[in-house]
Amino acid sequence: MSTPKILLVDDTKLFLELEKSFLKFAPVRILTAANGREALDVIKKERPDLIYMDLHMPQMDGAECCSVIKADPSFRTIPVIMVTSAGKEEDVRLCREAGCDDYLTKPVNRRIFLEKGRKYLLRIDRRESRVPYRTPVKFRAHNLHLSGVSADISPGGIFVATEYDIEPETTLELSFALPDNNCMLQGIKGRVAWQNSRKNIVKREMPSGFGVEFLGLRQEESDVINAFVKIGRR
């Protein structure tokens, strides 16, 4: 099976690097272009499997480039996800009129970026590199103080095995320990990203519980978790 190719189009190098970091765990080949004209050259040469394209760019903007792609019988089936400015209905209208398959708004959320891409390319992996880790976890949701046990942890989240059914999108606070220097992380904010309940088994290899995406980690908290996961991967 050939390696899927994803084309990222944006005139801001910092934003291209951010998008590339979102895809670092996906088994894909990443292509880049700085504007619509460069993107068309890459498309003709490489024929990517998926395109993320900024709307506002010099020389040829995203809407014009997308229109050209969708008008070409050879390339019109390539999914194009446009990236627009948040809160600008005019931008959304331009993207839709250009024939894009979907759109994102800046600032781009990693989870949404990957979820939208995965609709068109299943090889995109939404999960960060993680390591198995069991430790008691206390969490507060809906003003209730509950508990469970972690199953694994990554720099971006943790899976909590528990008998309690907590619905996706629920926000909560967690407290758990890491073994290095008896480090206790308290009041970590998170969002339930997915649920593996007894009524809705998503992954049979995982226990009942839910996956949490960390929200707004402080730098010191992020550093501790990253260091632990890095050691665990060795």
Backbone as CSV, one residue per row, in Angstrom:
resi,resn,N_x,N_y,N_z,CA_x,CA_y,CA_z,C_x,C_y,C_z
1,MET,0.843,-1.193,0.000,0.000,0.000,0.000,0.880,1.244,0.000
2,SER,0.627,2.163,-0.938,1.440,3.373,-1.027,1.127,4.318,0.126
3,THR,2.095,5.145,0.459,1.911,6.105,1.551,1.027,7.259,1.090
4,PRO,-0.067,7.560,1.796,-0.932,8.676,1.400,-0.182,10.002,1.488
5,LYS,-0.578,10.945,0.637,0.063,12.253,0.605,-0.946,13.338,0.993
6,ILE,-0.514,14.227,1.885,-1.355,15.348,2.309,-0.640,16.640,1.952
7,LEU,-1.331,17.514,1.248,-0.775,18.810,0.863,-1.289,19.890,1.807
8,LEU,-0.370,20.625,2.437,-0.690,21.753,3.314,-0.333,23.035,2.576
9,VAL,-1.308,23.943,2.447,-1.085,25.174,1.680,-1.343,26.384,2.569
10,ASP,-0.307,27.176,2.801,-0.434,28.384,3.621,0.794,29.253,3.380
11,ASP,0.604,30.551,3.352,1.739,31.455,3.117,2.506,31.766,4.397
12,THR,2.012,31.300,5.543,2.686,31.530,6.823,3.417,30.262,7.251
13,LYS,4.748,30.329,7.293,5.538,29.137,7.617,5.222,28.595,9.005
14,LEU,4.965,29.493,9.955,4.667,29.063,11.320,3.402,28.204,11.342
15,PHE,2.409,28.589,10.556,1.169,27.826,10.530,1.373,26.480,9.837
16,LEU,2.207,26.444,8.797,2.529,25.172,8.154,3.197,24.222,9.142
17,GLU,4.106,24.743,9.955,4.779,23.903,10.942,3.794,23.382,11.986
18,LEU,2.823,24.221,12.362,1.806,23.787,13.312,0.994,22.632,12.735
19,GLU,0.544,22.764,11.495,-0.237,21.697,10.858,0.592,20.425,10.708
20,LYS,1.869,20.579,10.377,2.742,19.404,10.254,2.877,18.690,11.595
21,SER,2.919,19.463,12.694,3.024,18.846,14.020,1.760,18.063,14.363
22,PHE,0.597,18.514,13.882,-0.647,17.787,14.115,-0.599,16.398,13.476
23,LEU,0.147,16.263,12.381,0.167,15.022,11.611,1.383,14.153,11.901
24,LYS,2.148,14.492,12.942,3.424,13.810,13.144,3.288,12.334,13.482
25,PHE,2.113,11.886,13.956,1.934,10.477,14.267,1.198,9.724,13.164
26,ALA,0.850,10.412,12.100,0.119,9.784,10.997,1.102,9.239,9.954
27,PRO,0.869,8.029,9.448,1.763,7.441,8.436,1.477,8.026,7.051
28,VAL,1.798,9.303,6.882,1.529,10.000,5.624,2.770,10.769,5.186
29,ARG,2.799,11.124,3.915,3.850,11.991,3.382,3.274,13.390,3.280
30,ILE,3.971,14.374,3.839,3.467,15.743,3.885,4.132,16.584,2.804
31,LEU,3.290,17.253,2.005,3.740,18.191,0.982,3.299,19.596,1.398
32,THR,4.012,20.622,0.965,3.632,21.989,1.333,3.708,22.910,0.124
33,ALA,2.931,23.990,0.198,2.960,25.046,-0.807,2.616,26.358,-0.122
34,ALA,3.133,27.471,-0.643,2.970,28.772,0.004,1.836,29.601,-0.586
35,ASN,1.254,29.142,-1.696,0.135,29.866,-2.304,-0.574,28.944,-3.290
36,GLY,-1.657,29.458,-3.876,-2.446,28.622,-4.769,-1.694,28.184,-6.016
37,ARG,-0.859,29.044,-6.573,-0.110,28.676,-7.777,0.863,27.540,-7.490
38,GLU,1.587,27.646,-6.371,2.496,26.568,-5.992,1.711,25.282,-5.739
39,ALA,0.541,25.423,-5.120,-0.278,24.249,-4.818,-0.669,23.510,-6.096
40,LEU,-1.069,24.245,-7.134,-1.461,23.603,-8.393,-0.286,22.851,-9.020
41,ASP,0.910,23.417,-8.914,2.105,22.727,-9.433,2.336,21.418,-8.681
42,VAL,2.192,21.467,-7.354,2.392,20.260,-6.546,1.317,19.224,-6.865
43,ILE,0.086,19.679,-7.019,-1.026,18.763,-7.304,-0.800,18.036,-8.625
44,LYS,-0.362,18.764,-9.661,-0.121,18.143,-10.966,1.018,17.127,-10.909
45,LYS,2.018,17.413,-10.072,3.180,16.527,-9.984,2.945,15.349,-9.051
46,GLU,2.273,15.574,-7.910,2.195,14.569,-6.858,0.805,13.942,-6.677
47,ARG,-0.232,14.592,-7.110,-1.626,14.210,-6.880,-1.858,13.736,-5.443
48,PRO,-1.938,14.688,-4.507,-2.135,14.346,-3.092,-3.501,13.702,-2.854
49,ASP,-3.624,13.036,-1.699,-4.872,12.368,-1.340,-5.799,13.279,-0.539
50,LEU,-5.247,14.366,-0.005,-6.026,15.299,0.804,-5.304,16.639,0.816
51,ILE,-6.083,17.729,0.819,-5.492,19.075,0.823,-6.116,19.908,1.941
52,TYR,-5.258,20.528,2.755,-5.677,21.575,3.694,-5.173,22.887,3.104
53,MET,-6.066,23.849,2.859,-5.645,25.068,2.173,-6.195,26.331,2.822
54,ASP,-5.290,27.265,3.101,-5.678,28.560,3.656,-6.454,29.350,2.609
55,LEU,-7.377,30.166,3.073,-8.181,30.966,2.146,-7.411,32.185,1.632
56,HIS,-6.805,32.946,2.540,-6.173,34.219,2.160,-4.675,34.027,1.947
57,MET,-4.248,34.094,0.668,-2.838,33.946,0.304,-2.527,34.843,-0.878
58,PRO,-1.255,35.243,-1.043,-0.878,36.076,-2.197,-0.827,35.251,-3.483
59,GLN,-0.760,35.944,-4.599,-0.625,35.374,-5.947,-1.888,34.635,-6.398
60,MET,-2.305,33.617,-5.663,-3.583,32.958,-5.919,-4.136,32.506,-4.589
61,ASP,-5.325,32.998,-4.221,-5.870,32.643,-2.913,-6.493,31.253,-2.929
62,GLY,-6.900,30.795,-1.756,-7.408,29.446,-1.627,-8.699,29.201,-2.385
63,ALA,-9.590,30.194,-2.411,-10.871,30.016,-3.098,-10.659,29.821,-4.597
64,GLU,-9.786,30.634,-5.197,-9.516,30.502,-6.633,-8.855,29.162,-6.938
65,CYS,-7.902,28.777,-6.097,-7.201,27.507,-6.300,-8.165,26.327,-6.175
66,CYS,-9.027,26.370,-5.167,-9.997,25.295,-4.966,-10.944,25.200,-6.162
67,SER,-11.363,26.342,-6.695,-12.251,26.349,-7.864,-11.590,25.679,-9.060
68,VAL,-10.293,25.947,-9.242,-9.552,25.335,-10.349,-9.473,23.819,-10.160
69,ILE,-9.191,23.391,-8.929,-9.099,21.959,-8.634,-10.428,21.266,-8.929
70,LYS,-11.517,21.835,-8.436,-12.825,21.200,-8.576,-13.361,21.268,-10.003
71,ALA,-12.798,22.152,-10.850,-13.220,22.238,-12.242,-12.445,21.273,-13.141
72,ASP,-11.389,20.675,-12.590,-10.541,19.771,-13.374,-10.967,18.324,-13.127
73,PRO,-11.433,17.614,-14.152,-11.882,16.227,-13.971,-10.816,15.308,-13.382
74,SER,-9.554,15.644,-13.589,-8.468,14.789,-13.083,-8.255,14.939,-11.583
75,PHE,-8.689,16.092,-11.016,-8.379,16.381,-9.612,-9.597,16.683,-8.744
76,ARG,-10.776,16.785,-9.333,-11.942,17.238,-8.578,-12.326,16.314,-7.425
77,THR,-11.887,15.043,-7.477,-12.229,14.115,-6.384,-11.288,14.240,-5.186
78,ILE,-10.216,15.032,-5.297,-9.318,15.230,-4.152,-10.029,16.080,-3.111
79,PRO,-10.184,15.599,-1.868,-10.857,16.407,-0.837,-10.043,17.654,-0.499
80,VAL,-10.737,18.789,-0.418,-10.098,20.050,-0.058,-10.771,20.596,1.191
81,ILE,-9.976,20.769,2.240,-10.459,21.382,3.482,-9.873,22.786,3.546
82,MET,-10.742,23.788,3.490,-10.290,25.171,3.535,-10.119,25.635,4.980
83,VAL,-9.201,26.579,5.180,-8.942,27.143,6.502,-9.260,28.632,6.446
84,THR,-10.219,29.063,7.262,-10.708,30.439,7.207,-10.489,31.156,8.535
85,SER,-10.771,32.436,8.534,-10.714,33.229,9.765,-12.002,33.034,10.552
86,ALA,-11.879,32.888,11.849,-13.048,32.640,12.698,-14.001,33.824,12.663
87,GLY,-15.295,33.529,12.599,-16.318,34.559,12.713,-16.576,35.369,11.463
88,LYS,-15.987,34.974,10.335,-16.192,35.722,9.098,-17.068,34.910,8.147
89,GLU,-18.359,35.244,8.115,-19.305,34.521,7.270,-18.969,34.669,5.793
90,GLU,-18.396,35.801,5.423,-18.024,36.011,4.027,-16.968,35.001,3.599
91,ASP,-16.015,34.705,4.493,-14.988,33.706,4.192,-15.617,32.331,3.986
92,VAL,-16.542,31.965,4.859,-17.212,30.666,4.740,-17.969,30.579,3.410
93,ARG,-18.625,31.674,3.031,-19.360,31.694,1.759,-18.412,31.492,0.581
94,LEU,-17.252,32.157,0.608,-16.278,32.007,-0.465,-15.792,30.560,-0.578
95,CYS,-15.560,29.936,0.559,-15.090,28.551,0.567,-16.135,27.616,-0.040
96,ARG,-17.367,27.792,0.356,-18.440,26.938,-0.160,-18.643,27.139,-1.651
97,GLU,-18.607,28.393,-2.096,-18.782,28.670,-3.515,-17.635,28.094,-4.344
98,ALA,-16.458,27.969,-3.738,-15.306,27.401,-4.437,-15.416,25.889,-4.574
99,GLY,-16.356,25.278,-3.824,-16.574,23.834,-3.946,-15.791,22.988,-2.976
100,CYS,-15.300,23.596,-1.890,-14.507,22.819,-0.926,-15.359,21.726,-0.284
101,ASP,-14.692,20.697,0.216,-15.395,19.587,0.856,-15.712,19.877,2.315
102,ASP,-14.905,20.728,2.942,-15.127,21.089,4.341,-14.278,22.312,4.639
103,TYR,-14.438,22.874,5.844,-13.620,24.023,6.209,-13.341,24.022,7.709
104,LEU,-12.258,24.692,8.082,-11.835,24.883,9.463,-11.706,26.378,9.716
105,THR,-11.785,26.779,10.966,-11.555,28.181,11.296,-10.330,28.317,12.205
106,LYS,-9.598,29.394,12.018,-8.445,29.695,12.866,-8.915,30.395,14.138
107,PRO,-8.244,30.194,15.286,-7.118,29.276,15.495,-7.566,27.821,15.403
108,VAL,-6.740,27.000,14.749,-7.119,25.619,14.452,-6.875,24.726,15.658
109,ASN,-7.891,23.949,15.998,-7.812,22.976,17.083,-7.296,21.654,16.535
110,ARG,-6.303,21.070,17.195,-5.695,19.828,16.707,-6.717,18.718,16.523
111,ARG,-7.576,18.540,17.516,-8.560,17.453,17.450,-9.484,17.624,16.243
112,ILE,-9.990,18.829,16.040,-10.905,19.076,14.922,-10.176,18.933,13.590
113,PHE,-8.933,19.424,13.540,-8.112,19.303,12.333,-7.998,17.844,11.909
114,LEU,-7.697,16.967,12.861,-7.515,15.551,12.550,-8.843,14.849,12.279
115,GLU,-9.876,15.202,13.030,-11.176,14.565,12.825,-11.728,14.868,11.436
116,LYS,-11.596,16.110,10.999,-12.083,16.468,9.664,-11.272,15.747,8.590
117,GLY,-9.953,15.682,8.772,-9.120,14.984,7.797,-9.412,13.497,7.735
118,ARG,-9.705,12.910,8.892,-9.953,11.471,8.954,-11.242,11.086,8.225
119,LYS,-12.151,12.018,8.013,-13.367,11.730,7.246,-13.027,11.359,5.809
120,TYR,-11.898,11.871,5.320,-11.517,11.652,3.934,-10.301,10.742,3.784
121,LEU,-9.545,10.570,4.868,-8.336,9.746,4.809,-8.193,9.012,6.134
122,LEU,-8.584,7.735,6.147,-8.622,6.978,7.396,-7.239,6.696,7.975
123,ARG,-6.196,6.852,7.165,-4.845,6.592,7.662,-4.391,7.653,8.664
124,ILE,-5.098,8.768,8.755,-4.731,9.805,9.721,-5.003,9.292,11.121
125,ASP,-3.993,9.288,11.967,-4.129,8.821,13.346,-4.357,10.008,14.254
126,ARG,-5.472,9.972,15.004,-5.791,11.077,15.906,-5.067,10.953,17.243
127,ARG,-4.528,9.750,17.540,-3.937,9.518,18.857,-2.441,9.853,18.856
128,GLU,-2.023,10.547,19.864,-0.606,10.814,20.034,0.081,9.565,20.576
129,SER,1.402,9.548,20.457,2.164,8.455,21.031,1.891,8.384,22.529
130,ARG,1.545,7.192,23.025,1.186,7.060,24.437,1.800,5.803,25.017
131,VAL,1.828,5.725,26.328,2.416,4.580,27.009,1.411,4.034,28.023
132,PRO,1.416,2.716,28.246,0.545,2.152,29.281,0.959,2.690,30.647
133,TYR,-0.022,3.001,31.469,0.285,3.503,32.808,-0.951,3.370,33.691
134,ARG,-0.783,2.642,34.799,-1.890,2.449,35.737,-1.616,3.209,37.036
135,THR,-2.546,4.081,37.360,-2.471,4.814,38.617,-3.876,5.295,38.967
136,PRO,-4.220,5.412,40.238,-5.540,5.933,40.604,-5.746,7.348,40.072
137,VAL,-6.949,7.614,39.581,-7.301,8.931,39.059,-8.576,9.410,39.753
138,LYS,-8.519,10.594,40.314,-9.728,11.221,40.855,-10.169,12.297,39.874
139,PHE,-11.465,12.381,39.636,-11.943,13.400,38.710,-13.279,13.965,39.174
140,ARG,-13.494,15.224,38.809,-14.738,15.905,39.149,-15.475,16.261,37.877
141,ALA,-16.726,15.766,37.766,-17.562,16.044,36.603,-18.989,16.259,37.076
142,HIS,-19.641,17.262,36.531,-21.025,17.581,36.917,-21.134,17.782,38.437
143,ASN,-20.075,18.382,39.023,-20.022,18.651,40.469,-20.017,17.389,41.311
144,LEU,-19.683,16.259,40.696,-19.547,14.997,41.427,-18.073,14.622,41.501
145,HIS,-17.641,14.114,42.645,-16.261,13.658,42.823,-16.229,12.147,42.634
146,LEU,-15.556,11.691,41.568,-15.557,10.288,41.178,-14.117,9.794,41.047
147,SER,-13.965,8.505,40.769,-12.617,7.953,40.672,-12.543,6.841,39.636
148,GLY,-11.323,6.554,39.207,-11.061,5.478,38.263,-9.587,5.148,38.289
149,VAL,-9.131,4.458,37.240,-7.719,4.077,37.128,-7.283,4.368,35.702
150,SER,-6.127,4.963,35.545,-5.648,5.248,34.192,-5.237,3.955,33.495
151,ALA,-5.365,3.936,32.159,-4.915,2.796,31.360,-3.690,3.165,30.536
152,ASP,-3.685,4.386,30.008,-2.509,4.881,29.294,-2.508,6.403,29.341
153,ILE,-1.376,6.979,28.939,-1.236,8.436,28.992,-0.382,8.899,27.818
154,SER,-0.666,10.104,27.320,0.104,10.712,26.242,0.339,12.172,26.611
155,PRO,1.160,12.888,25.842,1.334,14.317,26.132,0.036,15.104,26.041
156,GLY,-0.954,14.570,25.306,-2.186,15.315,25.117,-3.396,14.799,25.855
157,GLY,-3.264,13.648,26.544,-4.451,13.122,27.209,-4.205,11.848,27.983
158,ILE,-5.281,11.315,28.550,-5.194,10.122,29.389,-6.486,9.325,29.234
159,PHE,-6.373,7.991,29.315,-7.590,7.166,29.311,-7.870,6.755,30.749
160,VAL,-9.113,6.987,31.181,-9.520,6.662,32.542,-10.492,5.489,32.508
161,ALA,-10.087,4.383,33.091,-10.962,3.223,33.219,-11.841,3.422,34.446
162,THR,-13.157,3.366,34.253,-14.085,3.616,35.354,-15.444,3.029,35.029
163,GLU,-16.245,2.801,36.053,-17.601,2.280,35.855,-18.589,3.393,35.540
164,TYR,-18.162,4.652,35.693,-19.068,5.777,35.473,-19.109,6.143,33.985
165,ASP,-20.301,6.344,33.457,-20.468,6.770,32.074,-20.439,8.301,32.009
166,ILE,-19.380,8.832,31.428,-19.236,10.276,31.278,-19.316,10.590,29.794
167,GLU,-20.280,11.398,29.413,-20.548,11.669,28.005,-19.410,12.471,27.354
168,PRO,-19.141,12.200,26.063,-18.180,13.017,25.313,-18.531,14.501,25.375
169,GLU,-17.502,15.335,25.356,-17.564,16.798,25.442,-17.756,17.296,26.873
170,THR,-17.887,16.380,27.835,-17.966,16.796,29.237,-16.610,17.347,29.676
171,THR,-16.602,18.494,30.323,-15.366,19.036,30.879,-15.218,18.565,32.320
172,LEU,-13.988,18.329,32.736,-13.753,17.825,34.083,-12.383,18.246,34.586
173,GLU,-12.135,17.953,35.857,-10.825,18.182,36.466,-10.308,16.864,36.991
174,LEU,-9.027,16.591,36.764,-8.441,15.318,37.173,-7.249,15.543,38.096
175,SER,-7.024,14.554,38.943,-5.822,14.531,39.781,-5.250,13.124,39.730
176,PHE,-3.939,13.021,39.470,-3.276,11.717,39.408,-1.785,11.915,39.638
177,ALA,-1.113,10.837,39.963,0.311,10.907,40.280,1.153,10.308,39.171
178,LEU,2.354,10.856,38.985,3.365,10.250,38.137,4.496,9.783,39.050
179,PRO,5.152,8.693,38.716,6.123,8.102,39.655,7.381,8.922,39.886
180,ASP,7.769,9.744,38.916,9.007,10.498,39.073,8.890,11.508,40.219
181,ASN,9.702,11.335,41.225,9.728,12.238,42.382,8.357,12.368,43.053
182,ASN,7.559,11.304,42.945,6.217,11.308,43.543,5.415,12.530,43.112
183,CYS,5.484,12.828,41.837,4.825,14.017,41.295,3.315,13.834,41.286
184,MET,2.593,14.751,41.909,1.131,14.717,41.942,0.598,15.873,41.109
185,LEU,-0.167,15.537,40.076,-0.782,16.557,39.234,-2.231,16.726,39.677
186,GLN,-2.587,17.926,40.066,-3.921,18.169,40.628,-4.654,19.248,39.839
187,GLY,-5.966,19.064,39.718,-6.792,20.064,39.048,-6.509,20.208,37.568
188,ILE,-6.058,19.109,36.929,-5.792,19.152,35.500,-7.133,19.221,34.749
189,LYS,-7.297,20.224,33.921,-8.548,20.364,33.182,-8.512,19.503,31.921
190,GLY,-9.667,18.928,31.596,-9.739,18.076,30.425,-11.128,18.029,29.828
191,ARG,-11.208,17.408,28.663,-12.473,17.231,27.945,-12.591,15.771,27.548
192,VAL,-13.748,15.160,27.811,-13.962,13.772,27.399,-14.058,13.741,25.876
193,ALA,-13.064,13.115,25.239,-13.005,13.079,23.779,-13.799,11.911,23.211
194,TRP,-13.787,10.774,23.929,-14.557,9.620,23.468,-14.846,8.701,24.648
195,GLN,-15.872,7.894,24.477,-16.343,7.043,25.566,-16.316,5.585,25.131
196,ASN,-15.909,4.719,26.015,-15.887,3.277,25.762,-16.764,2.599,26.813
197,SER,-18.068,2.875,26.756,-18.981,2.362,27.780,-19.415,0.941,27.463
198,ARG,-20.017,0.293,28.434,-20.502,-1.066,28.224,-21.629,-1.098,27.202
199,LYS,-22.347,0.013,27.065,-23.436,0.089,26.088,-22.942,0.463,24.697
200,ASN,-21.776,1.098,24.640,-21.229,1.544,23.361,-19.732,1.272,23.331
201,ILE,-19.372,0.035,22.981,-17.970,-0.371,22.961,-17.329,0.098,21.659
202,VAL,-16.403,1.028,21.767,-15.700,1.550,20.597,-14.437,0.747,20.325
203,LYS,-13.703,0.427,21.398,-12.467,-0.352,21.269,-12.501,-1.497,22.268
204,ARG,-12.635,-2.710,21.746,-12.784,-3.886,22.607,-11.531,-4.175,23.425
205,GLU,-10.386,-3.704,22.943,-9.149,-3.961,23.668,-8.980,-3.045,24.878
206,MET,-9.846,-2.035,24.988,-9.773,-1.092,26.097,-10.870,-1.388,27.111
207,PRO,-10.636,-1.076,28.389,-11.672,-1.273,29.410,-12.773,-0.218,29.298
208,SER,-13.828,-0.386,30.073,-14.871,0.636,30.122,-14.283,1.916,30.714
209,GLY,-14.633,3.035,30.123,-14.110,4.308,30.602,-14.182,5.357,29.517
210,PHE,-13.239,6.286,29.539,-13.273,7.367,28.561,-11.884,7.948,28.344
211,GLY,-11.691,8.474,27.136,-10.442,9.146,26.803,-10.578,10.637,27.043
212,VAL,-9.567,11.235,27.659,-9.591,12.657,28.008,-8.534,13.412,27.206
213,GLU,-8.918,14.544,26.655,-7.963,15.472,26.054,-7.653,16.556,27.078
214,PHE,-6.362,16.721,27.417,-5.980,17.764,28.359,-6.268,19.138,27.759
215,LEU,-6.692,20.067,28.618,-6.974,21.427,28.183,-6.148,22.409,29.001
216,GLY,-5.403,23.253,28.313,-4.693,24.343,28.992,-3.682,23.911,30.025
217,LEU,-2.885,22.878,29.715,-1.834,22.477,30.653,-0.842,23.619,30.876
218,ARG,-0.423,23.798,32.125,0.664,24.730,32.392,1.967,24.124,31.864
219,GLN,2.935,24.965,31.582,4.167,24.490,30.974,4.852,23.428,31.835
220,GLU,4.861,23.653,33.157,5.531,22.673,34.025,4.807,21.337,34.023
221,GLU,3.478,21.371,33.931,2.702,20.131,33.862,2.975,19.400,32.546
222,SER,2.993,20.166,31.452,3.272,19.586,30.144,4.666,18.964,30.105
223,ASP,5.643,19.642,30.692,7.021,19.138,30.700,7.118,17.811,31.457
224,VAL,6.437,17.724,32.606,6.483,16.501,33.414,5.860,15.331,32.658
225,ILE,4.691,15.563,32.035,4.014,14.487,31.311,4.821,14.069,30.086
226,ASN,5.350,15.034,29.355,6.165,14.715,28.182,7.385,13.891,28.551
227,ALA,8.045,14.252,29.635,9.237,13.526,30.071,8.883,12.098,30.462
228,PHE,7.752,11.921,31.135,7.324,10.572,31.550,7.018,9.699,30.335
229,VAL,6.275,10.265,29.351,5.928,9.491,28.155,7.172,9.149,27.357
230,LYS,8.118,10.082,27.275,9.357,9.830,26.526,10.135,8.682,27.147
231,ILE,10.223,8.649,28.456,10.931,7.556,29.143,10.195,6.232,28.926
232,GLY,8.859,6.282,28.965,8.063,5.073,28.816,8.136,4.460,27.441
233,ARG,8.472,5.256,26.420,8.551,4.757,25.053,9.874,4.052,24.782
234,ARG,10.842,4.205,25.644,12.162,3.621,25.388,12.128,2.092,25.535
